[in-house]
Amino acid sequence: MDVPTPVSRADVPTPVTPQPDGQDRAPQPNGPERPGVRSPLSDGEWHHLHPLTPLLRGGLFLLVIIGVFIANARERLLELFVPAFSEVPPGEYPPDPVDFILGNNLLLIAGGVVLAVLIVLLVAFRLSWRFHTFRIGADDVEVRSGVLFRTHRRAPLDRVQGVNLTRPMIARLLGMAKLEVVGAGLDANVKLEYLGTRDADTVRGDILRLASGRRLAAASTRGASPAAAGPGSLAQRAAGVVGDGVQGIVVGEDLSDAEPESVVRIPVGRLAASRLLGGSTVLLLVFVVVTVVAASTSTLWVLFSVVPAFLGFAAYYVRSLARGLRYSIAPTPDGVRVTFGLFTTVSEVVPPGRIHALEVRQPLLWRPFGWWAVSVNRLSGRGATDTSTDQFAAVLPVGTRADVERVLGVLAPGLPPEEWAALFEDGVLGPRPTDPFTTTPARARLLRLFSWRRNGFLLTHDALFLRRGWLWRSLSVFPLARLQSVGVRQGPLARAMRTATVTAHVIPGSVPTSVGVLDRDDAVRLLDDTSASAVAAAAGDRSHRWAG
């Protein structure tokens, strides 16, 4: 899909505001005439990030240095902390670096080298922080970074697809978080890493309100941010946010502004059971059987070769379970907020009109329990090779029917709520005797031997529904206002049987977008009807501006 090129500030005509003196004067989006803001960091001026940002961004480099030091001074550390295990026979190992320094009277030189390295690191961190600034204007979010090689990134607010707030474990302990402004396009995101937790939350709200076309509210009463506060030592600034970080770990995400009836909570037992009953467990059981059979035939090397695979499965289960813990989804004035993660907490806000496709699916082993999962397609602003994109697709890892209906009502508020019950019966659970879906014709049922009753489509005034699957049931929902186009294709076998495959063209993602083995005439008729309906829906859509 062709993504529109972001429009620069110079290409956008500046509105003219009539003035009392009779002269038309263009407003200054980043100047003092801008209305009051909720956060001191959203005043249109350039600001620095949190003073501890270089420490977190350069943490890997520091860990490498510490690892090298421990590897070279391990004997000295054993002698210092565990004297009983520090007796090494003479000549058994090369001289210890500390012994070499002491034996050659190089203590002052070594101390000077260490001091010089520390000074260089401190200066580098200071320069990195000094030249890393950001600005939130009326039209875009800008970030400048780099000392020798300067980088300037800009995210137009009218192209913002959402704002993600991530709190890694170490950053949470320090009361810090990073913001990621999701843009429209590949590698179009702008990151603000790191800010104080309270600052990040208020700045996120400001960005979303500006993207919606609203002016910002009056300045917040929560107090000035540490980054914008007056002079003080680095330790004092850091200590002021550590308490907030510890409180955030214990209390969790603040849902005070969410509607209680729209918040979905996942019990830990259900989450753990759903992970064990997923497709990965079936694959693991097959892998175990193959391993046992191979080991019983005296191929013992198999036992050693499968250890990494078992570790990979264990890591997957732990990561999947940790991601689903502390999950919540809630509507807010700025969009749908989805929060997940135990160790690294991610809180994303998806504004209205940014959901391009939804899928409700049910694996076979979940069917006795009545569980479903919901995933979406939306612009992530990340590169094509970024594997972290998939974690933002699942908006409901596992839930009951009531949970699914509530989530669908939150994610697609433009669809009539009274139709969701019937659509769930027909689309997810169906077919019923009075099935509104157009399914596989009788002449082609051999190509969908078990699923021909569920293989079909339904077009309404608001959305296109594609239903498929007998063992793994799935329903894809495409709001017509977000639909780019619809395609119909035929292969040699399809032409012989007068069938076709219908594909809904939206942004790429995890939601299946096609259904095959449909009657050719039905597919062509759907193409014409959907094209006309999508144009009408897009013309009347105002969901990209969700504020009056």
Salt bridges, closest charged atoms under 4 A:
ASP21 OD2 - ARG25 NH2 3.59
ASP43 OD1 - HIS47 NE2 2.69
GLU79 OE1 - ARG76 NH1 3.50
ASP99 OD1 - ARG76 NH2 2.03
ASP139 OD2 - ARG9 NH1 3.44
ASP140 OD1 - ARG9 NH2 2.72
ASP140 OD2 - ARG154 NE 3.65
GLU142 OE2 - ARG9 NH2 3.23
GLU142 OE2 - ARG135 NH2 2.76
GLU142 OE1 - HIS152 NE2 2.94
GLU142 OE1 - ARG154 NH2 3.12
GLU180 OE1 - ARG382 NH2 2.62
GLU193 OE1 - LYS178 NZ 3.83
ASP201 OD1 - ARG204 NH2 3.25
ASP201 OD2 - ARG222 NH1 3.73
ASP244 OD2 - ARG198 NE 3.55
GLU253 OE1 - ARG167 NH1 3.21
GLU253 OE2 - ARG337 NH1 3.83
ASP257 OD1 - ARG337 NH2 3.16
ASP334 OD2 - ARG209 NH1 2.80
ASP334 OD1 - ARG214 NH2 3.01
GLU348 OE1 - ARG378 NH2 2.16
GLU359 OE1 - ARG361 NH1 3.88
ASP386 OD2 - ARG382 NH1 3.29
ASP403 OD2 - ARG270 NH1 3.21
ASP403 OD1 - ARG406 NH1 3.39
GLU405 OE2 - ARG401 NE 3.02
GLU425 OE2 - ARG401 NH1 2.56
ASP426 OD1 - ARG432 NE 2.80
ASP435 OD2 - ARG467 NH2 2.81
ASP519 OD1 - ARG443 NH2 2.42
ASP521 OD1 - ARG520 NE 3.78
ASP522 OD1 - ARG525 NH2 2.38
ASP541 OD2 - ARG482 NH2 2.82
